[in-house]
Amino acid sequence: MKKVFFLLIGATLTIGAMAQDSTRKAGMKDLRKDIRDKRADKAARAADIKAGDKTAAKAETADIKSDKKDIQGDKKTLQSEGVKHPIRRADRQIHKINKAKKAG
């Protein structure tokens, strides 16, 4: 009876840990997407400024601000789930992915 009880507790804890891990992965994926969007908007804004189109640059600035809000929200959520330095970790993951794409 004891063995069955401990086996059930162990299985429950294992399933709980796996569920948390998938939530973190989804959160990190969302954070990486937001960071990529912010970088793309910054590049587009720089191109608009260089071309002299100030209205498009203002629209890109608004997009950048909304991306920053999303990033900060994701950061707080991930930190509450126990991820240390989520923005830095996402930046490194993006760099690693881009490096792998260039290599092969």
C-alpha positions in Angstrom: 0.0 0.0 0.0 2.8 2.4 0.8 4.6 1.7 -2.5 1.4 2.5 -4.4 0.9 5.7 -2.5 4.5 6.9 -3.1 4.3 5.9 -6.7 1.1 8.0 -7.2 2.7 11.0 -5.4 5.8 10.6 -7.6 3.8 10.4 -10.8 1.8 13.5 -9.8 4.9 15.5 -9.1 6.4 14.4 -12.4 3.4 15.4 -14.4 3.2 18.7 -12.6 6.8 19.5 -13.4 6.3 18.6 -17.0 3.3 20.9 -17.3 5.3 23.8 -15.9 8.1 23.2 -18.3 5.7 23.4 -21.3 4.3 26.7 -20.0 7.8 28.1 -19.7 8.6 27.0 -23.2 5.5 28.7 -24.6 6.4 31.8 -22.7 9.9 31.9 -24.0 8.7 31.3 -27.5 6.4 34.3 -27.2 9.2 36.4 -25.7 11.5 35.6 -28.6 8.8 36.5 -31.1 8.3 39.9 -29.4 12.0 40.6 -29.4 12.3 39.7 -33.1 9.3 42.0 -33.8 10.9 44.9 -31.9 14.1 44.5 -33.8 12.3 44.4 -37.1 10.4 47.5 -36.2 13.6 49.3 -35.2 15.1 48.5 -38.6 12.1 49.6 -40.4 12.0 52.9 -38.4 15.6 53.5 -39.2 14.9 52.9 -42.9 11.9 55.3 -42.8 14.0 58.0 -41.1 16.7 57.6 -43.7 14.2 57.9 -46.5 12.6 61.0 -44.8 9.2 59.5 -44.1 8.4 60.8 -40.6 4.8 59.6 -40.4 5.8 56.0 -41.1 8.6 56.4 -38.5 6.1 57.5 -35.9 3.9 54.5 -36.6 7.0 52.2 -36.2 7.8 54.0 -32.9 4.3 53.1 -31.6 4.8 49.5 -32.7 8.1 49.5 -30.8 6.5 50.8 -27.6 3.7 48.1 -27.8 6.4 45.4 -28.3 8.3 46.7 -25.3 5.1 46.4 -23.2 4.6 42.9 -24.4 8.3 42.0 -23.6 8.0 43.4 -20.1 4.8 41.5 -19.4 6.3 38.3 -20.6 9.4 39.0 -18.5 7.3 39.3 -15.3 5.3 36.2 -16.1 8.4 34.1 -16.7 10.1 35.5 -13.6 7.1 34.5 -11.6 7.5 31.0 -13.0 11.1 30.8 -11.9 13.0 31.7 -15.1 16.1 33.9 -14.3 16.9 36.7 -16.7 14.3 35.8 -19.4 15.2 38.6 -21.8 18.9 37.9 -21.8 18.1 34.2 -22.2 15.8 34.9 -25.1 18.4 37.1 -26.8 20.9 34.3 -26.6 18.5 31.8 -28.0 17.7 34.0 -30.9 21.4 34.5 -31.6 22.0 30.7 -31.4 19.1 30.0 -33.8 20.4 32.7 -36.3 23.9 31.3 -36.1 22.7 27.8 -36.8 20.7 29.0 -39.8 23.7 30.8 -41.3 25.9 27.7 -40.8 23.7 25.2 -42.5 
